[in-house]
Structures are given as structure tokens and as C-alpha cells.
Amino acid sequence: QVQLVESGGGLVQAGGSLRLSCTASGSISSQNAMAWYRQAPGKQREMVARIYSTGTTIYAASVKGRFTISRDNAKNTVSLQMNSLKPEDTAVYYCNTLAQSWPWGQGTQVTVSS
């Protein structure tokens, strides 16, 4: 089973930045698309960004222009650069394939204070 390990979260003030990383124990190059998801307290998990093997990226409207997803197939990592953070970005962030076909990792907590 592939394992996913997310890191890079923390507490930041509104307007600040964080860079999240996700390392997979298996090859992400075999996956057509990788994605970042988040789950805020009391809410369903939602996808915030995805990146295809072609390099095409798609973002949720709520983060477009502020977040940037990237992937490094050689290192089996997917990253999420988050700028201009808002309190509503507070959530646990996870990565997975677009099909959510791998077991979920523990996630990384992002807390944005106002």
C-alpha cells in the first residue's frame, strides 16, 4: 500500500504564506492526476487543487490566484504553495490521487488567525 505523508502546516496570520509538501511511498508518475484536499471542522473534505501529468492545473474558485500546486515525479512529491492566506483556509490538508485511490495520510493542520 502506498503511504502519503503531508507536512508543512502550521499557524500563520492572515495574509501570510505556507508551503505544504506531500511525499508518497509509491510512484506518483503512474497517476494521471494528483490533488490537494482540505477538511475544515464540521465540513466535508473538498478538493482545492489538482495537477495532471501534463502539468495542467485546476483550482477551486476559493483559492484560485492564491494557491499553486506542483509535482516532482522524480521525488514522488506534490507541493502546495499557499499565499495570501485567509481564516477560512483553516483546515487539515491532505493529498491523494484525483481518484482518491490511495489510503489517506494523517494530513497537516493549517490554522490562519485573523
C-alpha positions in Angstrom: 0.0 0.0 0.0 1.2 3.5 -0.9 1.6 5.8 2.1 1.1 9.5 1.9 2.9 11.9 4.4 1.8 15.5 4.4 3.9 18.2 6.1 4.4 22.0 6.3 1.3 23.1 8.1 1.3 25.5 11.0 -0.2 28.6 12.5 0.0 31.8 10.4 -1.6 35.2 10.4 -4.0 36.2 7.7 -2.1 37.4 4.7 0.8 35.0 5.4 2.1 32.1 3.4 2.8 28.4 3.9 4.2 25.7 1.7 2.8 22.2 2.1 4.5 19.0 0.9 3.3 15.5 0.3 5.6 12.6 -0.1 4.3 9.3 -1.5 6.0 5.9 -0.8 5.0 4.9 -4.3 5.4 6.4 -7.7 3.2 9.4 -8.5 4.3 9.3 -12.1 1.9 6.4 -12.6 -1.0 8.7 -11.6 -2.7 10.9 -14.2 -3.5 13.5 -11.6 -2.7 14.3 -8.0 -4.6 16.6 -5.8 -4.7 18.5 -2.5 -7.8 18.4 -0.4 -8.8 20.0 2.8 -11.3 19.4 5.6 -12.5 22.1 7.9 -14.2 21.3 11.2 -17.7 20.2 10.7 -17.4 20.3 6.9 -16.9 17.7 4.2 -13.5 17.2 2.6 -13.1 19.3 -0.5 -10.6 19.4 -3.3 -8.6 22.7 -3.6 -6.2 22.0 -6.4 -5.2 19.2 -8.8 -2.4 18.7 -11.3 -2.3 16.4 -14.2 0.7 14.6 -15.6 0.6 17.1 -18.5 1.2 19.9 -16.0 -2.3 21.3 -16.3 -3.5 22.7 -13.0 -7.1 23.3 -11.8 -8.0 25.2 -8.7 -11.1 25.7 -6.6 -12.6 29.1 -7.0 -11.9 29.9 -3.4 -8.1 29.5 -3.8 -7.5 30.4 -7.4 -4.8 33.1 -7.7 -3.5 32.4 -4.2 -2.5 28.7 -4.2 -0.1 26.9 -6.6 0.2 23.2 -6.9 3.2 21.5 -8.3 4.6 17.9 -8.6 8.0 16.4 -8.7 7.7 12.9 -10.1 11.3 12.1 -9.5 10.9 12.7 -5.8 7.3 11.5 -5.6 6.2 14.7 -4.0 3.3 17.1 -4.5 3.5 20.6 -3.1 1.0 23.4 -2.4 2.3 26.9 -2.1 -0.3 28.9 -0.3 -0.2 32.7 -0.3 -2.5 35.5 1.0 -4.0 33.0 3.5 -7.4 33.7 5.0 -9.0 32.5 8.2 -11.4 30.4 6.0 -8.4 28.4 4.7 -8.1 26.9 8.2 -8.4 23.1 7.8 -6.5 19.9 7.7 -4.9 19.5 4.3 -4.4 16.1 2.6 -3.0 15.0 -0.7 -4.2 12.0 -2.8 -4.7 10.9 -6.3 -7.6 12.6 -8.1 -9.5 9.4 -7.8 -8.7 9.2 -4.1 -7.4 5.7 -4.7 -4.7 5.7 -2.1 -5.1 5.5 1.7 -5.4 8.9 3.3 -2.4 10.2 5.2 -2.7 12.0 8.6 -2.9 15.4 6.9 -1.3 18.6 8.1 -3.1 21.2 10.1 -3.2 24.8 8.7 -4.5 27.4 11.1 -4.9 31.0 9.9 -5.6 33.6 12.5 -7.3 36.9 11.8 
